[in-house]
């Protein structure tokens, strides 16, 4: 897929799921500007051509949502790029649970869906500090153009992307569609979990509507709204949110 359509996908030789937020429409008729904020899977396999592509995007900042050890296992290949990496580390406790389940043979599609759903519920609770780092960096215009990512660009990145689009006023159906696009764009799962049956494996590698809905149910139940969560948990008061809209929308 080339980058000419919407959503704007940046094709990479050594990565996937890299796309521009630009083009999303808001409920009041605005449009997210292109070239300012991107989401992606990890950037540990970039080729020279990929680095050239990121150079053309003039990316200034990469925000890494992966855990410390997770990030060290697949470091960024960004030599020659004039950008800095900000660690917004969210430790992947789910990975440990999945590995244990694979080893002891207890994983089923139902068990995996329960694990993933609980994992997403943790995002607005246990993981708020990592997302706060991301949104603090994102709200400072000197750090854009900015790309944020985790390993797959699916779960941690998926929640953060959905939150950003929600705060910008994008309709929930479009937010969900953006989240589910990972199922078409992420190729990093190829060859993973070969010992599992197809249904169990799918429950791990797919972005699924109930996962994201579970996270936002916690946002609503614990805080009342995405805006209240952003203010109380992430430090984005109304003035910051309005400035972010002014800078990211046209």
C-alpha positions as CSV (number, residue, x, y, z in Angstrom):
1,X,0.0,0.0,0.0
2,X,1.3,3.4,-0.8
3,X,1.0,6.6,1.2
4,X,-1.4,8.4,-1.1
5,X,-4.7,7.3,0.3
6,X,-6.3,7.6,3.7
7,X,-5.3,6.7,6.2
8,X,-1.8,7.8,5.1
9,X,0.4,4.8,5.4
10,X,4.2,5.1,5.2
11,X,5.5,1.9,3.6
12,X,8.6,0.6,5.3
13,X,10.9,-2.2,4.3
14,X,11.9,-3.1,7.8
15,X,8.8,-2.1,9.7
16,X,5.0,-1.9,9.5
17,X,1.9,-0.2,10.8
18,X,3.5,3.3,10.3
19,X,0.8,5.9,9.5
20,X,-0.1,9.5,9.7
21,X,-3.0,10.7,11.8
22,X,-3.7,13.3,9.2
23,X,-7.0,13.2,7.4
24,X,-9.3,12.1,10.3
25,X,-12.4,14.3,10.4
26,X,-13.8,15.6,13.6
27,X,-17.5,15.9,14.6
28,X,-17.5,19.7,14.1
29,X,-16.0,19.6,10.6
30,X,-12.3,19.9,11.4
31,X,-9.5,17.7,9.9
32,X,-6.4,16.4,11.5
33,X,-3.3,18.0,9.9
34,X,-0.9,15.8,8.0
35,X,2.7,15.4,8.8
36,X,2.6,16.2,12.6
37,X,1.8,13.0,14.5
38,X,2.4,9.4,13.4
39,X,1.9,5.9,15.0
40,X,3.9,2.8,14.3
41,X,5.1,-0.6,15.3
42,X,8.7,-0.7,16.6
43,X,11.5,0.8,14.6
44,X,14.1,-1.8,15.3
45,X,14.3,-3.1,11.7
46,X,14.7,0.1,9.7
47,X,16.6,0.0,6.4
48,X,18.5,2.8,4.8
49,X,15.5,3.4,2.6
50,X,13.3,3.5,5.7
51,X,15.5,6.1,7.4
52,X,15.4,8.2,4.3
53,X,11.6,8.0,4.4
54,X,11.6,9.2,8.0
55,X,14.1,11.9,7.2
56,X,11.7,13.2,4.5
57,X,9.0,13.4,7.2
58,X,11.4,15.5,9.3
59,X,10.5,13.4,12.4
60,X,12.0,15.2,15.5
61,X,10.9,12.9,18.3
62,X,10.2,9.2,18.8
63,X,8.2,8.3,21.9
64,X,8.8,4.6,22.8
65,X,5.9,3.0,24.8
66,X,7.7,-0.3,25.3
67,X,9.1,-1.5,28.6
68,X,12.8,-1.0,29.4
69,X,14.0,-4.5,28.7
70,X,11.6,-4.9,25.8
71,X,13.1,-1.7,24.2
72,X,16.6,-2.9,24.8
73,X,16.0,-6.2,22.9
74,X,15.1,-4.3,19.7
75,X,16.8,-0.9,19.7
76,X,15.9,1.8,17.3
77,X,17.9,1.8,14.0
78,X,17.8,5.6,13.5
79,X,21.5,6.4,12.9
80,X,21.7,9.6,10.8
81,X,18.3,10.9,11.7
82,X,18.0,14.2,13.5
83,X,15.6,13.0,16.1
84,X,15.6,12.0,19.8
85,X,14.0,9.1,21.6
86,X,11.8,9.7,24.6
87,X,11.1,6.6,26.8
88,X,7.5,6.5,28.0
89,X,8.0,2.9,29.3
90,X,4.9,0.8,29.9
91,X,6.1,-2.6,31.0
92,X,4.5,-5.5,29.1
93,X,3.2,-7.7,31.9
94,X,0.9,-9.4,29.3
95,X,3.9,-10.9,27.6
96,X,5.0,-12.7,30.7
97,X,1.5,-14.1,31.1
98,X,1.3,-15.3,27.5
99,X,4.7,-16.9,27.7
100,X,3.7,-18.8,30.8
101,X,0.5,-19.9,29.1
102,X,2.4,-21.1,26.1
103,X,4.8,-23.1,28.3
104,X,2.1,-24.7,30.4
105,X,-0.4,-25.2,27.6
106,X,-3.2,-23.4,29.3
107,X,-3.9,-20.8,26.5
108,X,-7.3,-21.0,24.7
109,X,-9.0,-18.3,22.7
110,X,-11.2,-17.5,25.7
111,X,-8.3,-17.3,28.2
112,X,-6.4,-15.0,25.8
113,X,-9.3,-12.7,25.3
114,X,-9.7,-12.4,29.1
115,X,-6.0,-11.6,29.5
116,X,-6.1,-9.0,26.7
117,X,-9.3,-7.4,28.1
118,X,-7.8,-7.1,31.6
119,X,-4.6,-5.8,30.1
120,X,-6.5,-3.0,28.3
121,X,-8.4,-2.2,31.5
122,X,-5.0,-1.6,33.1
123,X,-4.0,1.1,30.6
124,X,-6.0,4.0,32.2
125,X,-5.1,2.7,35.6
126,X,-1.6,1.2,36.1
127,X,-0.1,2.6,32.9
128,X,-1.2,6.2,33.2
129,X,2.4,7.5,33.9
130,X,3.7,6.2,30.6
131,X,0.8,7.8,28.7
132,X,1.3,11.0,30.6
133,X,4.9,11.1,29.3
134,X,3.7,10.6,25.8
135,X,1.0,13.3,25.9
136,X,3.2,15.8,27.7
137,X,5.7,15.4,24.9
138,X,3.1,15.4,22.2
139,X,1.5,18.6,23.6
140,X,4.8,20.5,23.3
141,X,4.9,21.6,19.7
142,X,8.7,21.8,19.7
143,X,8.8,17.9,19.6
144,X,6.7,17.5,16.5
145,X,6.7,15.9,13.9
146,X,6.5,13.0,16.4
147,X,6.0,9.3,16.1
148,X,5.0,7.1,19.0
149,X,5.0,3.3,19.0
150,X,5.2,0.1,21.1
151,X,6.1,-3.3,19.7
152,X,3.2,-4.0,17.3
153,X,1.7,-0.5,17.3
154,X,-1.5,-2.3,18.3
155,X,-2.2,-2.3,22.1
156,X,-0.4,0.5,24.0
157,X,-0.2,2.5,20.8
158,X,-3.8,1.6,19.9
159,X,-5.1,3.0,23.2
160,X,-3.0,6.1,23.0
161,X,-4.1,6.7,19.4
162,X,-7.7,6.3,20.3
163,X,-7.4,8.7,23.2
164,X,-5.7,11.3,21.0
165,X,-8.4,11.1,18.3
166,X,-11.1,11.2,21.0
167,X,-9.6,14.3,22.5
168,X,-9.4,15.9,19.1
169,X,-13.2,15.3,18.5
170,X,-13.1,12.4,16.1
171,X,-16.3,10.3,16.1
172,X,-15.9,7.0,18.1
173,X,-16.8,4.9,15.0
174,X,-13.8,6.4,13.2
175,X,-11.6,6.0,16.3
176,X,-12.5,2.3,16.4
177,X,-11.9,1.9,12.6
178,X,-8.4,3.4,13.0
179,X,-7.7,1.0,15.8
180,X,-8.8,-2.0,13.8
181,X,-6.6,-1.0,10.8
182,X,-3.7,-2.6,12.6
183,X,-5.2,-6.0,11.4
184,X,-4.4,-4.9,7.9
185,X,-1.1,-3.1,8.4
186,X,0.9,-4.9,11.1
187,X,3.1,-7.7,9.7
188,X,5.3,-8.3,12.7
189,X,3.2,-11.1,13.9
190,X,4.1,-13.4,11.0
191,X,5.7,-16.5,12.3
192,X,5.0,-15.8,15.9
193,X,3.3,-18.4,18.2
194,X,3.5,-21.3,15.7
195,X,2.8,-23.7,18.5
196,X,-0.7,-22.3,19.1
197,X,-3.9,-23.1,17.3
198,X,-5.1,-20.5,14.8
199,X,-8.0,-19.2,17.0
200,X,-5.8,-18.8,20.1
201,X,-3.1,-17.1,18.1
202,X,-5.6,-14.7,16.5
203,X,-6.8,-13.6,19.8
204,X,-3.3,-12.5,20.7
205,X,-2.2,-10.8,17.4
206,X,-5.5,-9.1,16.4
207,X,-6.8,-5.8,17.4
208,X,-10.3,-6.5,18.6
209,X,-13.2,-4.2,19.3
210,X,-13.9,-5.5,22.9
211,X,-10.3,-4.8,23.9
212,X,-10.4,-1.1,23.2
213,X,-14.0,-0.8,24.5
214,X,-12.9,-2.3,27.8
215,X,-10.2,0.4,28.2
216,X,-12.6,3.2,27.5
217,X,-15.2,1.8,29.8
218,X,-12.7,2.2,32.6
219,X,-12.0,5.7,31.4
220,X,-15.7,6.6,31.7
221,X,-16.3,4.7,34.9
222,X,-13.3,6.0,36.8
223,X,-13.1,9.5,35.3
224,X,-16.4,10.3,33.5
225,X,-14.9,11.1,30.1
226,X,-11.7,11.0,28.0
227,X,-11.3,14.8,28.7
228,X,-11.5,14.2,32.5
229,X,-9.0,11.4,32.2
230,X,-6.6,13.5,30.2
231,X,-6.8,16.3,32.8
232,X,-6.7,14.3,36.0
233,X,-4.4,11.4,35.0
234,X,-2.3,12.9,32.2
235,X,-2.1,16.6,33.3
236,X,-3.7,18.0,30.2
237,X,-6.0,20.8,31.4
238,X,-8.6,22.4,29.2
239,X,-6.2,25.1,27.9
240,X,-3.6,22.5,26.8
241,X,-6.3,20.4,25.1
242,X,-7.6,23.4,23.2
243,X,-4.1,24.4,22.2
244,X,-3.5,20.8,21.0
245,X,-6.7,21.0,18.9
246,X,-5.6,24.4,17.5
247,X,-2.2,23.0,16.4
248,X,-3.3,19.6,15.1
249,X,-6.6,20.5,13.4
250,X,-7.4,22.6,10.3
